[in-house]
């Protein structure tokens, strides 16, 4: 397994070298780096050495470098080494501090490990610490969720991602595992906000807003490195092979989806309404501008400085569909 991980990291370096040319990267031009989309803490920290040596010349002086981690695999040594590489933000897949809920979700860690990981990250001096929480699970109660949120704040995180449980085909969960209660999302958002965090995107809250997240909502270019990663270049989305063995065989193989001007406009509408980014008035035609103004008059949107902003992210898709219909 160690050999596979080592080869995989070598292939990541190979792909980055290629993508740096595709994107014509200039020195110090990368403002954010996100290591995730899997479990980075399952790979020994020393195996990241070559990658960081390769990418460092492209990182801006104030770069935000985030790594995801699972509480059970993020040892103190792993955290210390990643901090040494320049990682200044860490996002833990905590999900809950309730042991019964963690067991029900099939998580490999318990609440003690979650708390230990967060405390270790603090000890290592990470500037920003985030965690994921899940709500909408079968046995969730407001009291349980409130305690999860209280623990997150007590442990000193400056960002929370709160996700509603989604049931996907091929997983061990079915609709019986989900608690159908629309107000839970509003409750979680309210509990986090009243403790001082800003709700800046439908699932994200923080005293610190993740720069990398905001880049997605602004539809900026980004490079996707590794199996299953996705990149955005000009008006094309680049998809890497999902299968790790297939990626190792050819890390430069990508599927390309070309986006039309209308595709880009639709994405800006949907993403803008799901976040604090909003929608530039000028990308809307006259018909859609009139519809947006109706929503302003109904107190559903805010109009400020030539942009429309959503007041309630939980109805963002309904508003988007109304605008584009």
C-alpha positions as CSV (number, residue, x, y, z in Angstrom):
1,X,0.0,0.0,0.0
2,X,2.9,2.4,0.9
3,X,4.3,1.8,-2.6
4,X,1.0,2.6,-4.3
5,X,0.7,5.8,-2.3
6,X,4.3,6.8,-3.2
7,X,3.7,6.2,-6.9
8,X,0.4,8.1,-6.7
9,X,2.1,11.2,-5.2
10,X,4.7,11.0,-8.0
11,X,1.9,11.0,-10.6
12,X,0.4,14.0,-8.9
13,X,3.7,15.8,-9.4
14,X,3.8,14.7,-13.0
15,X,0.3,16.1,-13.6
16,X,1.0,19.4,-11.8
17,X,4.1,20.0,-14.0
18,X,1.9,19.5,-17.1
19,X,-1.0,21.7,-15.8
20,X,1.4,24.5,-14.9
21,X,2.1,24.8,-18.6
22,X,-1.5,24.4,-19.7
23,X,-2.6,27.2,-17.3
24,X,0.6,29.3,-18.0
25,X,1.2,29.6,-14.3
26,X,3.4,32.5,-13.2
27,X,5.5,32.6,-10.0
28,X,3.4,33.3,-6.9
29,X,0.2,33.2,-8.9
30,X,-1.7,30.6,-6.8
31,X,-3.7,32.2,-4.0
32,X,-5.2,29.1,-2.5
33,X,-4.5,25.4,-2.4
34,X,-6.9,22.7,-1.2
35,X,-5.7,19.2,-0.4
36,X,-8.8,17.0,-0.2
37,X,-11.6,15.2,-1.9
38,X,-10.5,12.1,-0.1
39,X,-8.6,11.4,3.0
40,X,-5.2,13.2,2.8
41,X,-4.3,12.2,6.3
42,X,-4.2,8.5,5.2
43,X,-1.1,9.4,3.2
44,X,2.1,9.8,5.3
45,X,2.9,13.5,5.5
46,X,6.5,12.9,4.3
47,X,5.1,11.7,0.9
48,X,3.9,15.3,0.3
49,X,7.5,16.6,0.3
50,X,8.1,16.4,-3.4
51,X,4.7,18.0,-4.3
52,X,5.3,21.0,-2.0
53,X,8.8,21.5,-3.3
54,X,7.4,21.5,-6.8
55,X,4.4,23.9,-6.1
56,X,6.0,26.3,-3.6
57,X,7.4,28.7,-6.3
58,X,3.9,29.2,-7.6
59,X,2.3,30.0,-4.2
60,X,1.6,33.6,-3.3
61,X,3.1,35.1,-0.2
62,X,-0.3,35.1,1.6
63,X,-1.5,31.8,0.1
64,X,-4.3,29.9,1.9
65,X,-3.3,26.2,2.1
66,X,-6.1,23.9,3.3
67,X,-5.9,20.2,4.0
68,X,-8.8,17.9,4.8
69,X,-8.2,15.3,7.5
70,X,-10.1,12.6,9.4
71,X,-9.7,12.7,13.2
72,X,-8.7,9.0,13.5
73,X,-5.8,9.3,11.0
74,X,-4.5,12.9,11.7
75,X,-1.8,12.1,14.2
76,X,0.1,14.9,16.0
77,X,3.2,14.0,13.9
78,X,1.2,14.2,10.6
79,X,-0.3,17.6,11.6
80,X,3.2,18.9,12.6
81,X,4.7,17.9,9.3
82,X,1.9,19.4,7.2
83,X,2.2,22.6,9.2
84,X,5.9,22.6,8.4
85,X,5.1,22.4,4.7
86,X,3.1,25.6,5.0
87,X,-0.4,24.3,5.5
88,X,-2.2,27.0,7.4
89,X,-5.8,25.8,7.4
90,X,-7.2,22.4,8.3
91,X,-10.7,21.0,7.8
92,X,-11.7,18.0,9.9
93,X,-14.5,15.5,8.8
94,X,-15.9,15.4,12.4
95,X,-19.6,15.0,11.4
96,X,-20.7,14.9,15.1
97,X,-19.5,14.8,18.6
98,X,-22.2,12.3,19.5
99,X,-20.7,8.7,19.6
100,X,-24.0,7.0,18.8
101,X,-24.5,9.2,15.8
102,X,-20.9,8.6,14.6
103,X,-21.4,4.9,14.9
104,X,-24.7,5.1,13.0
105,X,-22.9,7.0,10.2
106,X,-20.2,4.4,10.1
107,X,-17.4,6.8,11.0
108,X,-14.0,5.4,12.0
109,X,-13.5,7.9,14.9
110,X,-15.3,8.7,18.1
111,X,-15.9,12.0,19.9
112,X,-12.7,11.7,21.9
113,X,-10.6,11.3,18.8
114,X,-12.4,14.3,17.2
115,X,-11.7,16.5,20.2
116,X,-8.1,15.3,20.3
117,X,-7.5,16.1,16.7
118,X,-8.9,19.6,17.0
119,X,-6.8,20.3,20.2
120,X,-3.7,18.9,18.4
121,X,-4.3,21.2,15.5
122,X,-4.4,24.1,17.9
123,X,-1.2,23.0,19.6
124,X,0.5,22.8,16.2
125,X,-0.4,26.5,15.5
126,X,-2.8,26.1,12.5
127,X,-4.1,29.6,11.8
128,X,-7.5,28.4,10.7
129,X,-9.5,25.3,11.7
130,X,-12.7,24.1,10.2
131,X,-14.9,21.1,10.8
132,X,-17.8,19.4,9.0
133,X,-21.1,18.7,10.8
134,X,-24.0,16.5,9.4
135,X,-27.6,17.1,10.2
136,X,-30.8,15.4,9.1
137,X,-29.8,12.0,10.4
138,X,-32.7,9.7,11.6
139,X,-32.2,10.3,15.3
140,X,-31.1,13.9,15.2
141,X,-32.7,16.3,17.7
142,X,-32.3,20.0,18.2
143,X,-30.5,19.3,21.5
144,X,-28.0,16.9,19.9
145,X,-27.3,19.4,17.1
146,X,-27.0,22.3,19.5
147,X,-24.4,20.3,21.6
148,X,-22.4,19.6,18.4
149,X,-22.3,23.3,17.6
150,X,-21.4,24.2,21.1
151,X,-18.5,21.7,21.1
152,X,-17.3,23.1,17.8
153,X,-17.1,26.6,19.2
154,X,-15.6,25.5,22.5
155,X,-12.8,23.8,20.6
156,X,-11.9,27.1,18.8
157,X,-12.7,26.4,15.2
158,X,-13.2,29.5,13.0
159,X,-15.3,27.8,10.3
160,X,-18.1,25.2,10.1
161,X,-19.4,23.4,7.1
162,X,-22.9,22.1,7.9
163,X,-24.3,19.5,5.5
164,X,-27.7,17.9,5.4
165,X,-27.5,14.1,5.0
166,X,-28.1,13.1,1.4
167,X,-29.0,9.6,0.4
168,X,-27.2,8.3,-2.7
169,X,-27.6,5.1,-4.7
170,X,-25.1,2.4,-3.9
171,X,-24.5,3.5,-0.2
172,X,-25.6,1.7,2.9
173,X,-28.1,4.4,3.7
174,X,-31.7,4.6,2.5
175,X,-34.5,7.1,3.1
176,X,-35.3,5.6,6.5
177,X,-32.0,6.9,7.7
178,X,-32.9,10.5,6.9
179,X,-34.9,12.8,9.2
180,X,-37.3,14.7,7.0
181,X,-37.7,18.0,8.8
182,X,-37.1,21.1,6.7
183,X,-36.7,23.4,9.7
184,X,-33.5,21.6,10.9
185,X,-31.4,23.4,8.4
186,X,-32.8,26.8,9.5
187,X,-32.2,25.7,13.2
188,X,-28.5,24.8,12.5
189,X,-27.9,28.0,10.5
190,X,-29.4,30.1,13.3
191,X,-27.5,28.4,16.1
192,X,-24.2,28.9,14.2
193,X,-24.9,32.5,13.2
194,X,-26.0,33.6,16.7
195,X,-22.6,32.6,17.9
196,X,-21.0,35.1,15.6
197,X,-20.2,33.2,12.3
198,X,-21.2,34.6,8.9
199,X,-23.4,32.5,6.7
200,X,-21.6,33.1,3.4
201,X,-22.6,30.1,1.4
202,X,-25.5,27.6,1.7
203,X,-23.4,25.1,3.7
204,X,-20.6,27.3,5.0
205,X,-20.2,29.6,8.0
206,X,-17.2,31.3,9.5
207,X,-15.5,34.0,11.3
208,X,-13.0,33.3,8.6
209,X,-14.3,32.8,5.0
210,X,-12.5,30.1,3.1
211,X,-10.8,31.8,0.1
212,X,-10.8,28.6,-1.9
213,X,-14.6,28.1,-1.4
214,X,-15.2,31.7,-2.6
215,X,-13.1,31.0,-5.7
216,X,-15.6,28.3,-6.7
217,X,-18.6,30.6,-6.2
218,X,-16.9,33.3,-8.3
219,X,-16.3,30.7,-11.0
220,X,-12.6,31.4,-11.1
221,X,-10.1,29.2,-12.9
222,X,-8.7,26.3,-10.8
223,X,-6.5,23.3,-11.4
224,X,-7.7,19.8,-10.4
225,X,-4.8,17.4,-9.5
226,X,-5.3,13.8,-8.7
227,X,-7.8,11.0,-9.3
228,X,-11.4,12.3,-9.5
229,X,-10.3,15.9,-9.4
230,X,-12.0,18.6,-11.6
231,X,-10.4,21.7,-13.0
232,X,-11.8,24.8,-14.7
233,X,-9.8,26.4,-17.5
234,X,-11.2,29.3,-19.5
235,X,-14.6,28.0,-20.5
236,X,-13.9,24.3,-20.1
237,X,-14.2,21.9,-17.2
238,X,-11.5,19.2,-17.0
239,X,-12.2,15.8,-15.4
240,X,-9.5,13.5,-14.3
241,X,-9.9,9.7,-14.2
242,X,-11.8,8.7,-11.1
243,X,-10.2,5.3,-10.8
244,X,-6.8,5.5,-8.9
245,X,-5.2,2.8,-11.0
246,X,-6.4,4.4,-14.2
247,X,-5.0,7.7,-13.0
248,X,-1.6,6.2,-12.1
249,X,-1.5,4.7,-15.6
250,X,-2.0,8.1,-17.2
251,X,-2.3,11.1,-15.0
252,X,-2.5,13.4,-18.0
253,X,-5.7,11.8,-19.3
254,X,-8.6,14.3,-18.9
255,X,-12.2,14.5,-20.3
256,X,-13.1,18.0,-21.4
257,X,-16.5,19.6,-21.1
258,X,-16.8,22.8,-23.1
259,X,-19.1,25.4,-21.6
260,X,-21.1,27.8,-23.7
261,X,-21.6,31.5,-22.8
262,X,-25.1,30.5,-21.7
263,X,-23.8,27.7,-19.5
264,X,-21.4,30.1,-17.8
265,X,-24.2,32.5,-17.2
266,X,-26.5,29.8,-15.7
267,X,-23.7,28.7,-13.4
268,X,-23.1,32.3,-12.2
269,X,-26.8,32.6,-11.4
270,X,-27.0,29.4,-9.4
271,X,-23.7,29.8,-7.6
272,X,-24.3,33.5,-6.9
273,X,-27.7,32.8,-5.3
274,X,-26.2,30.0,-3.1
275,X,-23.5,32.3,-1.7
276,X,-22.7,35.9,-0.7
277,X,-21.3,36.4,-4.2
278,X,-24.6,37.4,-5.7
279,X,-25.4,38.0,-9.4
280,X,-24.1,40.8,-11.5
281,X,-27.1,42.6,-12.9
282,X,-25.4,42.9,-16.3
283,X,-25.4,39.2,-17.0
284,X,-29.2,39.2,-16.9
285,X,-31.3,40.1,-19.9
286,X,-34.1,42.6,-19.5
287,X,-36.7,39.9,-18.8
288,X,-34.6,38.4,-16.0
289,X,-33.8,41.8,-14.6
290,X,-37.5,42.5,-14.3
291,X,-38.0,39.1,-12.5
292,X,-35.1,39.9,-10.2
293,X,-36.7,43.3,-9.4
294,X,-40.0,41.6,-8.5
295,X,-38.1,39.4,-6.0
296,X,-36.5,42.6,-4.6
297,X,-39.9,44.1,-4.2
298,X,-41.1,40.9,-2.4
299,X,-38.1,41.2,-0.1
300,X,-36.5,37.9,-1.3
301,X,-33.5,39.5,-3.0
302,X,-31.4,42.6,-2.1
303,X,-30.1,44.9,-4.8
304,X,-26.9,46.8,-4.1
305,X,-24.1,48.2,-6.3
306,X,-25.4,46.6,-9.5
307,X,-25.7,43.1,-7.9
308,X,-28.6,41.0,-6.7
309,X,-28.0,39.1,-3.4
310,X,-30.1,36.3,-2.0
311,X,-31.5,36.7,1.5
312,X,-32.2,33.0,2.1
313,X,-29.8,30.4,0.6
314,X,-32.2,27.5,1.4
315,X,-34.5,28.7,-1.4
316,X,-31.7,29.6,-3.8
317,X,-32.5,26.9,-6.4
318,X,-36.2,27.9,-6.5
319,X,-35.2,31.5,-7.1
320,X,-32.8,30.5,-9.8
321,X,-35.4,28.5,-11.6
322,X,-37.8,31.4,-11.4
323,X,-35.3,33.7,-12.9
324,X,-34.2,31.5,-15.8
325,X,-37.7,30.1,-16.7
